Amino acid sequence: MIVSSSARVAAGVSALVLLCLLLPLLVLSSAASVAAGPRPPARGAVTAPRPAEPMPPRPTARVDPAVLNRPGTHVRLPPGAAAPPRLSALSWLVADARTGDVLAARDAHRRLPPASTIKALFALTVLPRLAQDARHTVREEELEGIGAGSSLVGVKEEVTYRVADLWRGVFLHSGNDAVRVLAGLNGGWEKTARQMEAVARSLGARDTKVVSPDGYDAPGQVSSAYDLAVFGREGLRNPDFARYCALRYADFPAGRGTYGIRNTNRLVTGEDGVRRYPGILGVKNGYTSQAGHTLIAAARRGGRTLVVTVLNPQSGGFRAVYEEARELLDWGFGAGAKVQPVGSLLPTPPKRADVRVAGASASASAPSGATASAVTARRAPDGASASASGTAPTGAAGPVAEAGAGRGTVVAGAGAVGQGGPSAALPVLLVGTACLAAATLWFTRRRGARLP
């Protein structure tokens, strides 16, 4: 077979043209595959996290935060479950400390005087600011301004105390004199009050107004069962707080010697006719003539930790606040394990701002359940020391929403793309072009073979 020079030139030109067409297509295909990354998992599929990416916690049931703003008792009982106890307290709440789920509550946001339970917020605010082993010699002026009839642990001027001694005086004996000295070390009475309010707001506790950091009755000083439960739950996440509030007895310096002090929370000590509660973790009790008896209590049983608040029981004397807290804890560990939450102690996240990922395009017509092309920014709650937080530490990868969830989505990784990855038409186009090239070459050779 003799092929003419013109036929050979035509075949060469055709091959060159086809190569020029194929090369850009191959480059585009490779670039699309790299940009798209791996194909997203099928809808509903469960995938293991990538290395160094923590498994996100399972979200708790969604609840309407407005429910707890309504007056009355709120609980979501399954069929056959026992209702929470009927209590005389003006306000109360029981919550799961790990998840923050509120299991039941009565007038949770009713603003009432908190008495010394506000010292839980004082400790949350000041504990991280002062070294526990630091020593301080008390001056006479530091003890000025203590309210008449205040509970005192016996702080004396010209005596040197460790900061840890003063904290034991606060937690065990509810000493307003110890609070005065610690507030002075923190920068002063008014500054500490403003700091306490700022900490309360950061935790989502918006019912609390601090006038007197020691809890002494003052015009305008209020908190709520909800806010106090937030403080108790957050306190358990601080190792120093948790250690101090669980102490039953301690020695307090008295110049050349010491004397014993005991915790005034009877659920911790089991004294004065009140039985110690099994698994009690403590927290803080209080009393003033305006506030009545108040209590934040926490206990652990069977792998669950509950926090309860009881404000101002209307009958039963000083023991009532402890016995009503006991009833709430018993119910929470029993029937309360089966209820659906009516609220949450976790702060309500701010409005989410959508941030476009570079290189990804958002489409209003994206199919339902498709991976979003935007990342939702969400502030993680502070303080992830927590035994009971259920939230990821600041800086950790946020939870990836399940397919179709659409709310609170945080897309982890370098970028987000539309569903389906690279177009399926591209490989078909490449194969078709290759076939066309082969057919053209074959036709050219045949035509050349027939030439004389």
C-alpha positions in Angstrom: 0.0 0.0 0.0 1.4 3.4 -1.1 0.1 6.5 0.7 0.5 9.8 -1.0 2.3 12.6 0.6 -0.8 14.7 0.7 -2.7 12.0 2.6 0.1 11.7 5.1 0.1 15.4 5.6 -3.7 15.4 6.1 -3.4 12.6 8.6 -0.7 14.3 10.5 -2.6 17.6 10.6 -5.8 15.8 11.8 -3.9 14.0 14.6 -2.3 17.3 15.7 -5.7 19.0 15.8 -7.2 16.2 17.9 -4.3 16.3 20.3 -4.8 20.0 20.8 -8.4 19.3 21.6 -7.8 16.4 24.0 -4.9 18.1 26.0 -7.1 21.0 27.5 -9.9 18.5 28.3 -7.5 16.3 30.2 -6.1 19.3 32.2 -9.6 20.5 33.0 -10.6 17.1 34.2 -7.7 16.8 36.5 -8.3 20.3 37.9 -11.9 19.6 38.5 -11.1 16.4 40.4 -8.6 18.1 42.7 -10.9 21.0 43.4 -13.9 18.8 44.1 -12.2 16.5 46.5 -13.8 13.2 47.5 -17.4 12.6 46.7 -19.5 13.3 49.7 -21.0 10.3 51.5 -24.4 9.0 50.6 -27.3 10.5 52.4 -27.6 9.0 55.9 -24.2 7.3 55.7 -22.1 7.3 58.9 -18.4 8.1 58.3 -15.4 8.1 60.7 -13.8 11.4 61.4 -10.6 12.4 59.7 -7.4 12.2 61.8 -7.1 15.1 64.3 -10.8 15.9 63.9 -12.7 15.1 67.1 -16.0 13.3 66.7 -18.7 16.0 67.3 -21.1 15.5 70.2 -24.6 14.3 69.4 -26.9 17.4 69.6 -29.5 17.4 72.3 -33.2 17.7 71.5 -34.2 21.1 70.2 -36.3 23.1 72.7 -38.0 26.5 72.5 -36.2 28.8 75.0 -39.4 30.8 75.3 -41.1 28.0 77.2 -39.2 28.7 80.4 -40.1 32.4 80.2 -43.7 31.5 80.8 -45.0 31.3 84.4 -46.0 28.0 85.9 -44.5 24.5 86.0 -43.1 23.1 82.8 -42.3 19.4 82.2 -42.8 17.1 79.2 -43.8 13.7 80.6 -43.9 10.5 78.5 -47.0 8.3 79.1 -46.9 6.7 82.6 -44.1 8.8 84.0 -44.4 10.4 87.4 -44.8 14.1 87.6 -42.2 16.2 89.5 -43.0 16.8 93.2 -45.3 19.6 94.3 -43.1 22.0 96.2 -43.7 25.1 98.3 -40.7 27.0 96.8 -41.6 30.1 94.8 -39.2 29.0 92.0 -37.2 25.8 91.3 -35.5 24.0 88.5 -33.8 20.6 87.8 -31.4 20.0 85.0 -28.9 17.5 83.6 -25.5 19.0 84.3 -23.8 17.2 81.4 -26.1 18.2 78.6 -27.6 21.4 80.1 -31.1 20.0 79.5 -33.7 21.4 81.8 -35.9 18.5 82.9 -38.5 20.5 84.7 -38.9 24.0 86.2 -41.3 26.3 87.9 -41.1 30.0 87.2 -37.5 29.5 86.1 -36.9 33.2 85.2 -38.8 34.7 88.1 -36.4 37.4 89.5 -35.9 36.9 93.3 -33.3 37.8 95.9 -30.6 35.1 95.7 -29.0 35.5 99.2 -25.6 33.8 99.4 -26.2 31.5 96.4 -24.9 34.5 94.4 -21.5 33.6 95.9 -21.4 30.9 93.2 -21.2 33.6 90.6 -18.7 35.5 92.8 -16.5 32.4 92.8 -16.9 31.8 89.0 -15.7 35.4 88.5 -12.8 35.7 91.0 -11.4 32.2 91.4 -9.6 32.3 88.1 -8.1 35.7 88.8 -6.3 34.9 92.1 -3.5 32.4 92.8 -4.7 29.9 95.4 -1.3 29.7 97.2 -0.9 33.5 97.4 -0.7 35.0 100.9 -2.3 38.3 102.1 -2.2 40.1 105.4 -5.6 41.7 106.0 -5.9 45.4 106.8 -8.7 46.9 108.9 -10.1 49.0 106.0 -10.7 45.8 104.0 -13.4 44.7 106.4 -15.3 47.9 106.4 -18.8 48.0 104.9 -19.9 44.4 105.9 -23.7 44.4 106.4 -25.1 44.1 109.9 -26.1 40.5 110.7 -23.9 39.0 107.9 -22.5 35.5 108.2 -18.8 35.8 109.1 -16.1 33.2 109.1 -13.9 35.3 111.4 -11.4 37.1 109.2 -9.2 39.4 111.4 -7.0 42.3 110.5 -3.3 41.9 110.7 -3.6 38.1 110.2 -2.0 36.6 107.1 -4.2 34.2 105.1 -3.7 32.2 102.0 -6.2 32.8 99.3 -7.3 29.2 99.6 -8.1 29.8 103.3 -10.4 32.7 102.3 -12.1 30.5 99.7 -12.9 27.8 102.2 -14.4 30.6 104.4 -16.6 31.6 101.5 -17.8 28.1 100.4 -18.1 26.4 103.8 -19.1 29.2 106.2 -20.5 31.7 103.7 -18.3 34.3 105.2 -19.1 37.8 103.9 -15.8 39.0 105.5 -13.9 36.6 103.3 -15.8 37.8 100.3 -14.9 41.4 101.1 -11.2 40.6 101.3 -11.2 38.6 98.0 -13.1 41.3 96.2 -10.5 43.8 97.4 -7.7 41.6 96.0 -9.7 41.5 92.7 -9.8 45.3 92.4 -12.7 46.4 94.6 -16.3 45.9 95.4 -17.9 47.7 92.5 -15.5 46.4 89.9 -16.2 42.8 91.1 -19.9 43.4 90.9 -19.6 44.5 87.3 -17.3 41.6 86.4 -19.9 39.2 87.9 -22.6 40.6 85.8 -20.4 40.3 82.7 -19.7 36.7 83.5 -23.4 36.0 84.0 -24.2 37.5 80.6 -21.5 35.5 78.9 -23.1 32.3 80.3 -26.6 33.3 79.0 -27.8 34.2 82.6 -29.8 37.4 82.0 -31.9 37.7 85.1 -29.1 38.5 87.5 -28.3 42.0 88.8 -25.4 42.2 91.2 -25.3 45.0 93.8 -23.6 43.2 96.7 -21.3 40.4 95.6 -21.7 38.6 99.0 -25.4 38.2 98.5 -26.4 40.6 101.3 -29.9 42.1 100.7 -29.6 45.2 98.6 -32.2 47.1 96.5 -32.3 45.7 92.9 -30.2 42.6 93.6 -31.9 39.7 92.0 -31.3 36.4 90.2 -33.5 33.4 89.2 -33.7 29.7 89.5 -32.5 29.4 85.9 -29.4 31.7 86.3 -28.4 30.0 89.6 -28.5 26.6 87.9 -26.3 28.0 85.2 -23.8 29.2 87.8 -23.9 25.8 89.6 -23.4 23.8 86.5 -20.5 26.1 85.3 -18.9 25.9 88.8 -18.7 22.2 88.6 -16.5 22.6 85.5 -13.9 24.5 87.6 -11.8 22.0 89.6 -11.2 24.5 92.4 -14.8 25.4 92.7 -15.9 21.7 92.7 -13.3 20.9 95.4 -14.3 23.7 97.7 -18.0 23.3 97.4 -17.8 19.6 98.3 -15.8 20.1 101.5 -17.6 19.1 104.7 -15.1 20.5 107.2 -11.9 22.5 107.2 -9.5 24.4 109.5 -9.5 28.2 109.4 -6.5 30.3 110.5 -6.8 32.2 113.7 -3.5 34.0 114.0 -1.3 31.6 115.9 -3.6 28.6 115.5 -6.7 27.3 113.6 -10.3 26.5 114.4 -12.7 24.2 112.6 -15.4 25.3 110.3 -18.1 23.2 108.7 -20.2 23.5 105.5 -23.5 25.2 106.1 -25.1 23.1 103.3 -26.8 20.4 105.2 -27.1 18.1 102.2 -23.3 17.9 102.3 -22.8 17.5 106.0 -25.9 15.6 106.9 -26.4 17.6 110.1 -29.1 19.6 111.9 -31.8 17.0 111.2 -31.1 16.8 107.4 -29.8 13.6 106.0 -26.7 13.8 103.7 -27.8 13.2 100.1 -26.1 10.2 98.4 -23.7 11.3 95.7 -23.9 15.0 96.7 -21.4 17.3 95.1 -22.4 20.4 97.1 -22.5 23.9 95.5 -24.1 26.7 97.7 -26.9 27.6 100.1 -28.1 30.9 101.4 -30.5 32.8 103.6 -31.5 36.4 104.2 -34.7 37.9 105.6 -35.8 39.1 102.1 -34.7 36.1 100.1 -35.7 33.4 102.5 -33.8 30.1 102.2 -32.1 29.5 98.8 -30.0 26.6 97.5 -28.1 25.4 94.5 -27.3 21.6 94.9 -25.7 19.0 92.6 -25.4 15.3 92.9 -24.1 12.4 90.8 -25.7 8.9 90.5 -25.4 6.2 87.9 -23.2 8.2 85.6 -25.6 11.2 85.6 -25.1 14.5 87.3 -28.0 16.8 88.1 -28.1 20.3 89.4 -31.2 21.8 91.1 -32.1 25.2 92.4 -34.8 25.9 95.1 -35.7 29.5 96.0 -37.7 30.5 99.1 -39.9 27.6 100.2 -43.0 28.9 101.8 -43.4 26.3 104.5 -41.4 23.8 106.5 -38.8 26.0 108.2 -35.0 26.0 107.3 -35.0 22.3 106.5 -37.5 22.7 103.7 -35.1 24.0 101.1 -33.0 20.9 101.6 -35.9 18.5 101.6 -37.4 20.0 98.5 -34.0 19.9 96.7 -33.8 16.2 97.8 -37.2 15.5 96.2 -36.2 17.2 93.0 -33.0 15.2 92.8 -34.8 11.9 93.5 -37.3 12.7 90.8 -34.6 13.7 88.3 -32.7 10.5 88.8 -35.9 8.5 88.5 -38.7 9.6 86.3 -36.7 12.7 85.1 -34.5 10.4 83.1 -37.4 9.7 80.7 -38.7 13.2 80.1 -38.0 15.4 77.1 -36.3 18.7 78.0 -38.3 21.9 78.4 -35.2 24.2 78.0 -31.5 24.4 78.2 -28.9 25.9 80.4 -26.6 26.4 77.4 -26.3 30.0 76.2 -28.4 30.8 73.1 -26.0 31.1 70.2 -25.9 34.5 68.4 -27.4 34.9 65.0 -25.4 32.9 62.6 -23.6 34.7 59.7 -23.1 32.8 56.5 -19.5 33.1 55.2 -18.9 32.0 51.6 -16.0 29.6 51.0 -13.6 30.8 48.3 -14.0 28.8 45.1 -17.5 27.5 46.0 -20.7 28.9 44.6 -24.0 29.1 46.4 -27.1 28.1 44.5 -30.6 28.8 45.7 -31.7 25.8 43.6 -29.4 23.3 45.4 -31.3 20.1 46.1 -32.5 19.4 49.6 -29.8 17.7 51.7 -26.9 18.9 49.5 -23.8 19.9 51.2 -24.0 23.7 51.9 -21.6 26.0 50.0 -21.4 28.3 53.0 -19.9 27.9 56.4 -21.9 29.0 59.4 -19.9 30.7 62.1 -20.8 29.9 65.6 -19.1 30.9 68.9 -18.3 27.9 71.1 -19.2 28.2 74.7 -16.3 29.3 76.9 -14.8 27.1 79.5 -14.8 23.7 78.1 -13.3 22.3 81.3 -16.5 20.9 81.8 -17.7 17.9 83.2 -21.0 18.7 81.9 -20.7 20.9 78.9 -21.6 18.7 75.9 -19.9 21.3 73.7 -16.7 21.3 71.8 -13.7 23.3 73.2 -13.0 26.6 71.6 -10.9 26.1 68.5 -12.1 22.5 67.9 -13.7 21.6 64.7 -17.4 22.3 64.9 -20.1 19.6 64.4 -21.0 18.6 60.9 -24.8 18.7 60.5 -26.5 15.6 59.4 -27.8 15.5 55.8 -30.9 17.7 55.5 -30.6 19.3 59.0 -29.8 22.7 57.6 -29.5 24.4 61.0 -26.3 25.1 62.9 -24.2 23.7 60.1 -20.5 24.0 60.3 -18.7 22.5 57.3 -15.3 21.2 58.4 -12.4 21.0 56.0 -10.8 23.1 53.3 -13.9 24.0 51.3 -17.4 23.1 50.4 -18.8 22.2 47.0 -22.1 21.3 45.5 -23.4 17.8 45.6 -22.1 15.2 43.2 -18.4 16.2 42.7 -17.0 16.4 39.1 -19.5 16.3 36.2 -20.3 12.8 34.9 -20.4 14.3 31.3 -16.7 15.0 31.2 -15.5 11.3 31.0 -18.1 10.6 28.3 -16.8 13.6 26.3 -13.2 12.4 26.6 -14.1 8.9 25.4 -16.2 10.2 22.6 -13.5 12.5 21.4 -10.9 9.6 21.5 -13.3 7.5 19.4 -13.7 10.3 16.9 -10.0 10.7 16.6 -9.5 7.0 15.9 -12.2 7.0 13.3 -10.7 10.0 11.5 -7.3 8.5 11.4 -8.7 5.2 10.1 -10.7 7.0 7.4 -7.7 9.1 6.3 -5.5 6.0 5.9 -8.3 4.2 3.9 -8.7 7.2 1.6 -4.9 7.3 1.1 -4.7 3.6 0.3 -7.2 4.0 -2.6 -5.2 6.7 -4.3 -3.4 5.5 -7.5 
